[in-house]
Amino acid sequence: MKKRVVITDLSRMEGDRVCIFGIDEERRPIRPVISYRGIRERDLFDEEGNQIIKPFAEVEFDFLHPLPKPPHTEDWEINTIYKPRLIKNLSEDERKVFLEEVLDGSVKEIFGAVIHENRYINPWEGERSLGTVKAKEVLFVRYSMEEEGKCDYRIRFSDMNGDIYNLKVTDCAFRRHCDLERIQNQKSMGLIGAELQRRFNQSKVYLRVGLARLFKDVYWLQISGVHTFPDHRV
């Protein structure tokens, strides 16, 4: 079944694996998956080497059948023989309208389950795994080095209900921006976080808040998409 999907999230997993998520033509959330190996970075590109699967690209996939594993009820296996086809990239105005159409009132409204400590939900609870909220205020952006040499990316924010969350960011573009600022522009990690916080609070900030896969017997909340107007990376 061929279906057009507007990509909303492109987030980092382990190694070269990524997770993509989108909204179909009927405004239903859907997560394209390849069950036996996962989505790899190479799957994001067409035969000419152009990245076609990225946020706000409308892409046609060939879906085979649903693979729901609550709360990840949106998973659909895709046909790897059919190469995803780019339809168009949404304009900035189209992006704003689109995000407002899929907006949730608060983080608590997204999952249909109790959020414990504003950090996780219990196993097998929840009706869906991802939604969109508008940030009322960005309180802190943390970009730091962990002991094992990996970078930690986090945003502490309040949603429109006034509830505060401190969540890991898996958004590929956000992470890439932080890393480029550090490596190419030789900025300190603290300065990068402070600059991002300032830009966020001068912008309209839409966050895609979702659930990671089961880890330590719970589903941890994370930010899988950071979309701002104006763009915080410019």
C-alpha positions as a Markdown table, in Angstrom:
| # | Residue | x | y | z |
|---|---|---|---|---|
| 1 | Met | 0.0 | 0.0 | 0.0 |
| 2 | Lys | 1.6 | 3.2 | -1.2 |
| 3 | Lys | 1.1 | 6.1 | 1.1 |
| 4 | Arg | 2.4 | 9.7 | 1.3 |
| 5 | Val | 3.9 | 10.8 | 4.7 |
| 6 | Val | 5.1 | 14.1 | 5.9 |
| 7 | Ile | 8.3 | 13.4 | 8.0 |
| 8 | Thr | 8.2 | 15.0 | 11.4 |
| 9 | Asp | 11.1 | 13.3 | 13.2 |
| 10 | Leu | 14.5 | 12.0 | 12.3 |
| 11 | Ser | 16.2 | 10.8 | 15.5 |
| 12 | Arg | 19.4 | 9.1 | 16.4 |
| 13 | Met | 19.5 | 5.5 | 17.7 |
| 14 | Glu | 22.5 | 3.3 | 18.3 |
| 15 | Gly | 25.3 | 3.2 | 15.6 |
| 16 | Asp | 24.1 | 4.1 | 12.2 |
| 17 | Arg | 20.5 | 3.3 | 13.0 |
| 18 | Val | 17.9 | 6.1 | 12.9 |
| 19 | Cys | 14.2 | 6.3 | 13.7 |
| 20 | Ile | 11.8 | 8.2 | 11.3 |
| 21 | Phe | 8.3 | 9.2 | 12.1 |
| 22 | Gly | 5.6 | 11.1 | 10.1 |
| 23 | Ile | 2.0 | 11.9 | 9.6 |
| 24 | Asp | 0.1 | 10.4 | 6.7 |
| 25 | Glu | -2.5 | 12.0 | 4.4 |
| 26 | Glu | -5.3 | 11.3 | 6.8 |
| 27 | Arg | -3.4 | 13.0 | 9.6 |
| 28 | Arg | -2.6 | 9.6 | 11.2 |
| 29 | Pro | 0.8 | 9.1 | 12.9 |
| 30 | Ile | 2.9 | 6.4 | 11.3 |
| 31 | Arg | 6.5 | 5.1 | 11.9 |
| 32 | Pro | 8.1 | 3.3 | 8.9 |
| 33 | Val | 10.2 | 0.4 | 10.1 |
| 34 | Ile | 12.3 | -2.4 | 8.7 |
| 35 | Ser | 11.7 | -5.2 | 11.1 |
| 36 | Tyr | 14.8 | -7.4 | 10.5 |
| 37 | Arg | 17.5 | -4.7 | 10.5 |
| 38 | Gly | 16.1 | -1.3 | 11.4 |
| 39 | Ile | 16.4 | 1.9 | 9.4 |
| 40 | Arg | 20.0 | 2.8 | 8.5 |
| 41 | Glu | 21.4 | 6.2 | 7.5 |
| 42 | Arg | 21.8 | 4.9 | 4.0 |
| 43 | Asp | 18.1 | 4.4 | 3.7 |
| 44 | Leu | 17.5 | 8.2 | 3.9 |
| 45 | Phe | 19.1 | 8.8 | 0.5 |
| 46 | Asp | 18.0 | 8.3 | -3.1 |
| 47 | Glu | 20.1 | 6.6 | -5.8 |
| 48 | Glu | 21.9 | 10.0 | -6.6 |
| 49 | Gly | 23.0 | 10.4 | -3.0 |
| 50 | Asn | 20.4 | 13.1 | -2.1 |
| 51 | Gln | 18.8 | 13.0 | 1.3 |
| 52 | Ile | 15.1 | 12.8 | 0.7 |
| 53 | Ile | 13.9 | 11.5 | 4.1 |
| 54 | Lys | 14.2 | 14.5 | 6.5 |
| 55 | Pro | 11.8 | 16.6 | 8.6 |
| 56 | Phe | 9.1 | 18.3 | 6.5 |
| 57 | Ala | 9.7 | 16.3 | 3.4 |
| 58 | Glu | 6.6 | 14.6 | 2.0 |
| 59 | Val | 7.7 | 11.1 | 1.0 |
| 60 | Glu | 5.9 | 8.1 | -0.5 |
| 61 | Phe | 6.6 | 4.7 | 1.0 |
| 62 | Asp | 5.2 | 1.3 | 0.2 |
| 63 | Phe | 3.8 | -0.1 | 3.5 |
| 64 | Leu | 3.3 | -3.8 | 4.0 |
| 65 | His | 1.5 | -4.2 | 7.3 |
| 66 | Pro | 1.3 | -2.8 | 10.8 |
| 67 | Leu | 3.6 | -4.0 | 13.6 |
| 68 | Pro | 2.1 | -2.4 | 16.7 |
| 69 | Lys | 3.9 | -3.0 | 20.0 |
| 70 | Pro | 2.0 | -0.8 | 22.5 |
| 71 | Pro | 2.7 | 2.0 | 23.3 |
| 72 | His | 4.5 | 2.1 | 19.9 |
| 73 | Thr | 1.2 | 1.6 | 18.1 |
| 74 | Glu | 2.3 | 3.5 | 15.0 |
| 75 | Asp | 4.9 | 1.1 | 13.6 |
| 76 | Trp | 4.4 | -0.1 | 10.0 |
| 77 | Glu | 6.8 | -2.3 | 8.1 |
| 78 | Ile | 7.9 | -0.9 | 4.7 |
| 79 | Asn | 8.7 | -2.7 | 1.5 |
| 80 | Thr | 12.5 | -2.3 | 1.0 |
| 81 | Ile | 12.3 | -3.2 | -2.7 |
| 82 | Tyr | 10.3 | 0.0 | -3.3 |
| 83 | Lys | 12.6 | 3.0 | -3.1 |
| 84 | Pro | 10.9 | 5.9 | -1.1 |
| 85 | Arg | 10.0 | 8.7 | -3.4 |
| 86 | Leu | 10.2 | 12.4 | -2.6 |
| 87 | Ile | 7.0 | 14.3 | -3.4 |
| 88 | Lys | 8.0 | 17.8 | -2.1 |
| 89 | Asn | 9.5 | 19.7 | 0.8 |
| 90 | Leu | 7.1 | 21.9 | 2.8 |
| 91 | Ser | 7.7 | 25.6 | 2.8 |
| 92 | Glu | 8.2 | 27.5 | 6.1 |
| 93 | Asp | 4.6 | 28.6 | 6.2 |
| 94 | Glu | 3.3 | 25.1 | 5.4 |
| 95 | Arg | 5.4 | 23.8 | 8.3 |
| 96 | Lys | 3.9 | 26.2 | 10.8 |
| 97 | Val | 0.3 | 25.3 | 9.7 |
| 98 | Phe | 1.2 | 21.6 | 9.7 |
| 99 | Leu | 2.6 | 21.6 | 13.3 |
| 100 | Glu | -0.4 | 23.6 | 14.6 |
| 101 | Glu | -2.7 | 21.0 | 13.0 |
| 102 | Val | -1.1 | 18.1 | 14.9 |
| 103 | Leu | -0.4 | 20.0 | 18.2 |
| 104 | Asp | -1.2 | 18.5 | 21.6 |
| 105 | Gly | -2.1 | 20.7 | 24.5 |
| 106 | Ser | 0.5 | 19.3 | 26.8 |
| 107 | Val | 2.9 | 16.5 | 27.3 |
| 108 | Lys | 0.4 | 14.7 | 29.6 |
| 109 | Glu | -2.1 | 14.6 | 26.8 |
| 110 | Ile | 0.1 | 12.7 | 24.4 |
| 111 | Phe | 0.4 | 9.1 | 25.7 |
| 112 | Gly | -2.8 | 8.3 | 27.5 |
| 113 | Ala | -0.8 | 7.0 | 30.5 |
| 114 | Val | 0.6 | 8.3 | 33.7 |
| 115 | Ile | 4.0 | 9.9 | 33.4 |
| 116 | His | 6.1 | 9.1 | 36.4 |
| 117 | Glu | 8.5 | 11.7 | 37.7 |
| 118 | Asn | 7.9 | 13.5 | 34.4 |
| 119 | Arg | 10.4 | 11.0 | 32.9 |
| 120 | Tyr | 8.8 | 7.7 | 32.0 |
| 121 | Ile | 5.7 | 5.5 | 31.7 |
| 122 | Asn | 5.3 | 1.9 | 32.8 |
| 123 | Pro | 5.6 | -1.1 | 30.4 |
| 124 | Trp | 2.6 | -1.7 | 28.1 |
| 125 | Glu | 0.8 | 1.4 | 29.2 |
| 126 | Gly | 0.0 | 4.2 | 26.7 |
| 127 | Glu | -2.1 | 4.5 | 23.6 |
| 128 | Arg | 0.6 | 6.1 | 21.4 |
| 129 | Ser | 4.3 | 6.9 | 21.5 |
| 130 | Leu | 4.8 | 10.4 | 20.2 |
| 131 | Gly | 3.2 | 13.9 | 19.9 |
| 132 | Thr | 3.8 | 17.6 | 19.4 |
| 133 | Val | 3.8 | 20.3 | 22.1 |
| 134 | Lys | 4.7 | 24.0 | 22.1 |
| 135 | Ala | 7.2 | 25.0 | 24.7 |
| 136 | Lys | 6.1 | 27.8 | 27.0 |
| 137 | Glu | 9.7 | 28.4 | 28.0 |
| 138 | Val | 13.1 | 26.7 | 27.5 |
| 139 | Leu | 14.7 | 26.7 | 30.9 |
| 140 | Phe | 18.1 | 25.2 | 30.1 |
| 141 | Val | 19.9 | 23.5 | 27.2 |
| 142 | Arg | 22.6 | 21.0 | 28.3 |
| 143 | Tyr | 25.3 | 19.9 | 25.9 |
| 144 | Ser | 28.0 | 18.0 | 27.8 |
| 145 | Met | 30.5 | 15.2 | 27.6 |
| 146 | Glu | 29.7 | 12.0 | 29.5 |
| 147 | Glu | 32.3 | 9.8 | 31.2 |
| 148 | Glu | 32.3 | 7.2 | 28.4 |
| 149 | Gly | 33.1 | 9.9 | 25.8 |
| 150 | Lys | 29.6 | 10.3 | 24.5 |
| 151 | Cys | 27.8 | 13.6 | 24.3 |
| 152 | Asp | 24.7 | 14.3 | 26.3 |
| 153 | Tyr | 22.0 | 16.5 | 24.7 |
| 154 | Arg | 19.1 | 17.7 | 26.9 |
| 155 | Ile | 16.5 | 20.4 | 27.0 |
| 156 | Arg | 14.7 | 21.4 | 30.1 |
| 157 | Phe | 11.4 | 23.1 | 29.3 |
| 158 | Ser | 7.9 | 23.9 | 30.5 |
| 159 | Asp | 4.9 | 23.0 | 28.3 |
| 160 | Met | 1.8 | 25.1 | 28.0 |
| 161 | Asn | 0.4 | 23.5 | 31.2 |
| 162 | Gly | 3.4 | 24.8 | 33.1 |
| 163 | Asp | 4.8 | 21.3 | 33.7 |
| 164 | Ile | 8.6 | 21.0 | 33.6 |
| 165 | Tyr | 10.5 | 18.3 | 31.8 |
| 166 | Asn | 14.2 | 17.6 | 31.5 |
| 167 | Leu | 14.6 | 15.3 | 28.5 |
| 168 | Lys | 17.3 | 13.7 | 26.3 |
| 169 | Val | 17.3 | 15.0 | 22.7 |
| 170 | Thr | 17.7 | 12.4 | 19.9 |
| 171 | Asp | 16.9 | 14.8 | 17.1 |
| 172 | Cys | 19.6 | 14.3 | 14.4 |
| 173 | Ala | 19.7 | 17.9 | 13.2 |
| 174 | Phe | 19.9 | 19.3 | 16.7 |
| 175 | Arg | 22.7 | 17.0 | 17.6 |
| 176 | Arg | 24.6 | 17.8 | 14.4 |
| 177 | His | 24.3 | 21.5 | 15.0 |
| 178 | Cys | 25.8 | 21.2 | 18.5 |
| 179 | Asp | 28.6 | 19.0 | 17.3 |
| 180 | Leu | 29.5 | 21.3 | 14.4 |
| 181 | Glu | 29.5 | 24.4 | 16.7 |
| 182 | Arg | 32.0 | 22.6 | 19.0 |
| 183 | Ile | 34.2 | 21.0 | 16.3 |
| 184 | Gln | 34.2 | 23.5 | 13.5 |
| 185 | Asn | 33.6 | 26.8 | 15.4 |
| 186 | Gln | 35.6 | 25.8 | 18.5 |
| 187 | Lys | 32.9 | 26.9 | 20.9 |
| 188 | Ser | 32.7 | 25.5 | 24.4 |
| 189 | Met | 29.8 | 23.1 | 25.2 |
| 190 | Gly | 28.5 | 25.5 | 27.8 |
| 191 | Leu | 28.4 | 28.4 | 25.3 |
| 192 | Ile | 26.6 | 26.4 | 22.7 |
| 193 | Gly | 23.9 | 25.5 | 25.2 |
| 194 | Ala | 23.5 | 29.1 | 26.4 |
| 195 | Glu | 23.2 | 30.4 | 22.8 |
| 196 | Leu | 20.6 | 27.8 | 22.0 |
| 197 | Gln | 18.6 | 28.6 | 25.1 |
| 198 | Arg | 18.6 | 32.3 | 24.1 |
| 199 | Arg | 17.5 | 31.6 | 20.6 |
| 200 | Phe | 14.8 | 29.2 | 21.7 |
| 201 | Asn | 13.3 | 31.9 | 24.0 |
| 202 | Gln | 13.2 | 34.3 | 21.1 |
| 203 | Ser | 11.4 | 31.8 | 18.8 |
| 204 | Lys | 8.3 | 29.7 | 18.6 |
| 205 | Val | 9.5 | 26.2 | 19.7 |
| 206 | Tyr | 7.7 | 23.0 | 18.8 |
| 207 | Leu | 9.0 | 19.8 | 20.4 |
| 208 | Arg | 8.2 | 16.3 | 19.3 |
| 209 | Val | 8.1 | 14.4 | 22.6 |
| 210 | Gly | 8.1 | 10.6 | 22.4 |
| 211 | Leu | 8.9 | 7.3 | 24.0 |
| 212 | Ala | 12.2 | 5.4 | 23.6 |
| 213 | Arg | 12.1 | 1.7 | 23.2 |
| 214 | Leu | 11.9 | -0.4 | 26.4 |
| 215 | Phe | 15.0 | 0.2 | 28.6 |
| 216 | Lys | 15.4 | -0.8 | 32.2 |
| 217 | Asp | 11.8 | -2.0 | 32.2 |
| 218 | Val | 10.2 | 1.4 | 31.4 |
| 219 | Tyr | 9.6 | 3.7 | 28.5 |
| 220 | Trp | 11.7 | 6.9 | 28.9 |
| 221 | Leu | 10.5 | 10.2 | 27.5 |
| 222 | Gln | 12.7 | 11.9 | 24.9 |
| 223 | Ile | 12.7 | 14.8 | 22.5 |
| 224 | Ser | 12.9 | 13.3 | 19.0 |
| 225 | Gly | 12.2 | 16.6 | 17.0 |
| 226 | Val | 13.1 | 20.2 | 17.6 |
| 227 | His | 11.4 | 22.6 | 15.3 |
| 228 | Thr | 11.7 | 26.4 | 15.8 |
| 229 | Phe | 10.6 | 29.5 | 13.9 |
| 230 | Pro | 12.9 | 31.2 | 13.1 |
| 231 | Asp | 15.3 | 28.2 | 12.7 |
| 232 | His | 17.7 | 28.0 | 15.7 |
| 233 | Arg | 20.4 | 26.7 | 13.5 |
| 234 | Val | 20.7 | 29.8 | 11.4 |
